[in-house]
Amino acid sequence: MSDLPEFTIRVDQNPYLPAGAREMHAIVSVEARSSAGADAAPGAAPDPARATDAAEIIIIDTSGSMSYSGKMAAAKRAARAAVDVLRDGVHFAVVGGANQPRMIYPQGERLVRAGDKTRRSAANAIGRLDAAGGTAIGSWLRLADRLFAEHRDAVRHAILLTDGKNQHETPEELDAALRQCAGAFLCDARGVGTDWDVAELRKISSALLGGFLDVPDPADLEADFLRITQAAMGKEVADVTLRVWTPQQAELRFLKQMVPTVEDLTGHRAASGAQTGDYPLGAWGAEQREYHLSVEVTPGDVGRQMRAAWVKLVVPGRGGRAERVLASANILAEWTDDEAKSTRINNRVAHHTGQSELASAIQEGLEARREGDEDTATARLGRAVVLAQRVGNEQIAGLLDRVVDVVDRETGTVRLKRDVSKADEMSLDTRSVRTVRTRQGETPPAGDGS
């Protein structure tokens, strides 16, 4: 295993609470600098001589519907492109998914090392893909789990492409597969076309700590697969955990990833001690992520300062290696009767509170629209218009403009558009969780924050 990236943690918060207050918020910003050197760009692939062991599985939907609209031809190009950028020595496989999964390359349930010969053989096998059958995504993921089983020390990553709903197994079967696979590998999911289910892919990527995205035009798959695979090749440590300690009679209310996307990690907690819980953060390379943490504490006397939480980045012990703490930081609380201190708004907390509400407003508004509740849809999507402007999320603002006519952007007065393409609605739903970073020194919006 190569040297680990250099991790740092920064905490942004207003530690001052008014007398009797219980709720403390903080933004925990984590940065990893590549072990290849401080000059390495974020997301850059590590030096091959120092590269971490990695395992990659490409899962392509081969159900009958993939034969339409050029989807299968585009999927083949995308899969070949992904195989082509695998580092020499990376273990990999290509899986076709229908009612049951099947090995496309190699033959037999195993991974093989990437090299000139195996990449050519994989490309030839991908070229023979055909479309027939249904969709049972849980069975595809179970096969991936079996393939990864002998590579638990490697950075384990899968790409899953589908164009349809999971119609050939029950929701319970998919949920059971996700429970089995959680923690075993990361999975980035992609939906091509407009006949797949946003909520379904959101559930899959959430359980497997990956991202998901819509690809309405099959022609865009190749470039997207290249980006995903190159990012995976840049990971240098397989499993990083955020360990959160809270004092007695305190409770962690929630932990959410905020950058690059909103993802509630609260339910991923695994108890690791009497007062600590571990939250999986997945694989890391040279990159930055931000997390919003909220703790409820027992109120103290005015003037008292306490540690409301203690966060550590941890790599679990494995293969005879001891557990390693990569970085740590404190989240403080101090009670004061100085109103100027206790009402001070922390810029980054305010920014991310707005982004979290923005994602919820969009998803709730679109759900109400689908159910025919126009009043709720108008109110929630109008609120989303206000929030998108407030946090400076121009991409989301542009997507909202395809779904609503904005009468007044400041007040969120909107009218629902009557003719909205399914692709535009799915793009807004899918990308609702994509966030923008706050800029240092900017003034927080009035009325938001904690």
N, C-alpha and C positions, 0 to 999 in steps of 0.2 A: 504493500500500500504506500502511495506517495505521501509526502508531507501534507498535512492538512492546511487548508486556507487559514489566513489570519482573520479571526472574528473580532468585531468590536460591537458594543451595545451603547446606545445613547438613549436616555430617558427624557422625555419632554412632559412636564406637568406643572400645574400650580399646586404646590404642596399644602397651601393654607386652606383650612376649612373653618367655617363659622362654628361657633359653639353649638354643640348638639348634632352636627352634621355627621353622616356616616359614609358617604359615597365618595370614593377617590378614583379619578380617571388618570391614565397615563398613556402616552404613545411610546412604545419600545421600538426603536429603529435598530435594525441589525444589518451590518455590512460585513461581507466576506471578501478579502483580497486574495487573489490567486496565489497558491504556493509557488507558482512559476515566477513570481516577482511582483513588486509593487506597481510596476508600470503596465501590467497586464490589463487590458480593457475589460469592463464588466461583460460577462457572458462569453469571453474568449475561451477557446479550447485550450486545455493545458498542453504543455510541452509533451509530445508523445513519449519521450524517454522517462517522464515522471508521471505519466497518466495513470489514473486510478483504474482498477479493474471495472469493467462495465458489461452489462448484458442488455440487449435490446430486442424487443419482439414487435413486429409490425403485424397488426390484425386488420385484415381487409374484409369488409362485408361482401360476400359473394352470393347473396340472395337474388332471386329472380329479378327484382326491381332494379338492380344495379345495371341491367342490360339496356336501360332506357337513358335517353338524354346525354349520351356520351360518358356516363359515370364510370363504367368499368374501364374504358380506355384511359380515362384520366386517373383512376385509382392505380392502374398499372404503371403509368408514368411516375406518379407520386411515390409509389413503393420502390421503384427502381432508383429514383433520385435519393431516397432515404438510405437505401443499401449502399449506394455509391459513396456517401460521405461518412460511413462508419469507419472509425479508426482501425488500423490493422490490429488484430488481436482481440477485438471486442467480440464477445459471444453473441450470436444473433440467430433469429429464426423468422420466417414469414408464415403466418397462419391465415387460412381462409375461413370465414365464418358464415354458416347458414343454419339449418336446423341443428346441426352438429358441427363442431370445428374440425378442420383437417389440416395436416401439415402440408404446406406448399413447398417449403424448403427449410431444412433438409428433410430427407425421409426418416421416419421414426421420430419419437418424442424426445428430442434433444436439441441443444444449441451447438453451433459450430463457430469456430473462430473466423473472423473476417480477414480476408486476404484477397489478392487478385483473382485467384481461382474460384474461391467460394462466392465472391461478389458476382462474377460472371455466371456461375451456375444458378445463383439465386435470381438474377435478372432473367435468365432463360425460363426458369420455373414460373416466375411471375407472368411472363408473356403467355403462358398456357392457361392462365386463370379464365374460368368461365362463370356465368351467373345462373344459378338455379337454386330453388329451395326457399326456406323461410329465414326467420331471425330469432336466435336464442342467445342473447349476448352473455348471459350468465355462464353458459357452457364454454364460450370462447375464453372468458376470463379464468375459468377453472383450469383450462389447458395451459394458459399462460402461467398460472401459479405452479403447476407441475413442472413446467419447463424451467422456471426460475429457481426451483427448489435446491438445485446443486450449486447455486451461485449467490448464496445469501450474503456473502461478504462484498459483493460487487454493487455498483450503482445499477439498480434494476429499474428499467423504464420500458413502458409499452405505449405504442400509438394505436388507437382504436378508431376505425372509420366505419360509419354506418350511414345508410340513407333511409332507414325506416324505424318503425316502432318495434319494441321487443314482443312480438305477437305470438311466438311459439314456445314460450315458457311463462309460468305465472309470475306475478310480481314477487311472491314469496320466494320463488326459486332464484330470482335475480338478487333479492335482498340477502339470501343465504350465501350466494356466491360472493357478494361484496363483503360480507362479514368474514368469509374465509380468506379473501385476498387482501383485506385491509392490513397495511403494514408490511406486506410481502413484496409489493412493487408499486411504483407510481404509474399512473396512466393518464395521458392526455387524450381526450376524446374529440372527434370531429364529426359533425353532421353535414352531409352533402345533400344539396337539393332542399326541399321544403316539406318532406313527408315524415321526418323524424320528430321525436318528442323532446322539447327543450328541457322539461322537468326531469325526464329520464336520464339524459346525458349529464345534467347538473348533479343529479344524485350519484351517478357513477364517478364523475371526476371529483366530487366532494369526498366520497368514501375513500378514494385512492389518491387523494392529495395532488391531483393534476389539474390542468386547465381544460376548458372546453370552448369550442367556437363553432359558429356557423360558417359554412362555405357554400353560399347559394349557387355559385358558378363553378362547375367541376373543373374548368380550366385553371382555377386558382389553387387546386389541390397540390400540384407539384411544388410550387414556391412555399406553400404552407408546410408541407412535409419536410422540406429542406430546413426551414427555420426550426421546426420542432427537433429534428435529429441533431442539428448543429448545436442547439442549446443543450440537449442531453449529453452530447460528447464533451461539453464544457463542465460537467459536474465533476467535483473532485472528492466529495465525501458523501457516502450513501445515506446515512440516517442521522439527522440532527434532531435533537429534542429540546424544547424549551421547558425547563423545570421551574415551577412557580411554588415558592414557599409563602404561606400566609400565617400570621400569628394565631394563637388560640382565640376562639370566638370571633374570628374574621372569616369571610367567605368570598371566594372569587366569583363575581357575578357573571362575567363573560370574558372570553379572550377571542378576538377576531383578527384575522389577517386583513390588513387594509391596502397594502401595496405589495404586488401589482394588482390584486383583485380583492374584493370583499369575500371573505370566507370565514364563517363562524366555526372556530375550533373548539368551542366549549365542550361539545359532546364527545370529543376525541380524548378527553382526559383519562389517564391511567394513573391510579394512585401509586406513588413511589416512596411514601413515608407517611408518618403520622400527620404531618402538616404540609406535605408536598404532593403535587400532581405533575405528571409529564404530558406534554402536548407535542405530538410529532410534527416536525416541520419539513420532512422529506429531504431530498438530496440538494446539495449546494455546490455552486461553483463561485466565480467572482460575480457577486450580485448584491443587491440591497433589497430588503423587505421591511415592512413596517406593520406593527401590531398594536391594536387598541385593547388595553386591559382595564377592567373595572373591578375594584375590591370594595366590599362593604365591611367597615371596621366598627368596633365598639367606640362610641365617642369618648374623648378624653377631656381633661380639664384644660382651660385656656392656658397657653404657654407650653403645653406638653407636646413633644415631638416623638414620633414612633416610626418604625419601619412597617409600612402597610403591606409590602410584598418584597420578596427577594427573587430575582430571576437569574437563571443560569442557562447557558447553552451547553448541552452535554452530548457527547458521542458515546453511545453505550459500549460497554466492554464486549468483545467478541473475539473468538479464535485465539484465546489466550492473552489478549490485550486487555489492559485495565480500562475502565471507564475514564473519559477525559472531559474536564471542564474547559470549555473554549473561551468563555467570557462570562461576566456576571455584572449585575447592577442592582441598586436599591430603588424602591419606590417609597417615598416618605409621605407622612401626614403630620401636620402641625395645626393645632386649634388656636384660633386667634379671635380677638374682639375688634381687630382692625378691619373695617369693612372694605377699605381700599385693597387690602391684601386678599381677602377671602373672595371678592367678586372679580378679581383679575382673570381674564379669559386667556387660556393658553392657546396660542395660534394653531398648533398642530392638532390638539384635541378637538378644537372647534371645526377644523377642516375635515377631519375624519368622521366626526359625528355627522356632519352634513353629507358626506359620501355614503355612509351606511344608510342614512335615511333615504337618500336618493335611490339606491338600489331597491329598497323595500317599496318605495312609492311607485316605481316603474312596474315591479312585478305584481303588486296589488292592483294597480290601475289596469294593466293588461288582462289580468284574471277577471276583473269586474267587466271589462269590455267583452271578453269572450262569453261571459254569462248573461250579457244583455243589461247589466246594471250601469246605465249611462251616467247617472248622477255620480256614483262612486268613482267610475272610471275618469270622468272629467275632473273631479276634485283631486284625485291622487296624481293623475298625469299633469295637472296644472301645478301641483306642489313640486313635482319632479322638474318642471321647467324652471321654477324659481331656484331650486337647489342646484341644478346643473350650472346655471349662471353664477350662483354664489361661490361654488367651489372651483369654477373655471374649467369644467369638463366639457370642452367644445365638441368632442366626438359624440357624447351622449346628447348634447343640445341639438346637434344636427340630426341625429336619429329620431329624437322626439318630434322635430319639425315634419317628419314624414308621416307621423301618426296623428298629430293634432295641428290645428290652425291656431297660432298664438295671437291673441288679441292684445294682451298686455303682459310682457315678460316679467315685469317687476312684481305684479300682483298674482301672476299665475293664472290669469284669465285665459281660458282656451276653449276651443270647440273641437269635438272629435271629428276627424275626417271620415267621410262615408266610405270612400274607396281606398283601402289600404292594402297593399300587396302582402301576401303571407310572408314573403322573404323579408320585407321591412319590419313587420311585427316581430318575427323570430330574431332578427338582428338586434332589435332594441332589447328584447327579453334576454337574449344570450349575453349581450355586452353591458347589461345594466350593472354588473359587478366590477367592470373595469374602471380603475381609478386613476387620478392624476396626483402627483406629489405636490405638497404645499411648498411654496417658495419661501426661503428664509427671509425674514424681515417684513413679510406682507402683513397688512392689518387684518385681523380676523373679522368676519362679518358680525354685525350687531345681532344679539339675541341668540347666538349659538354658542355651544361649548359648555364646559363644566369646570 
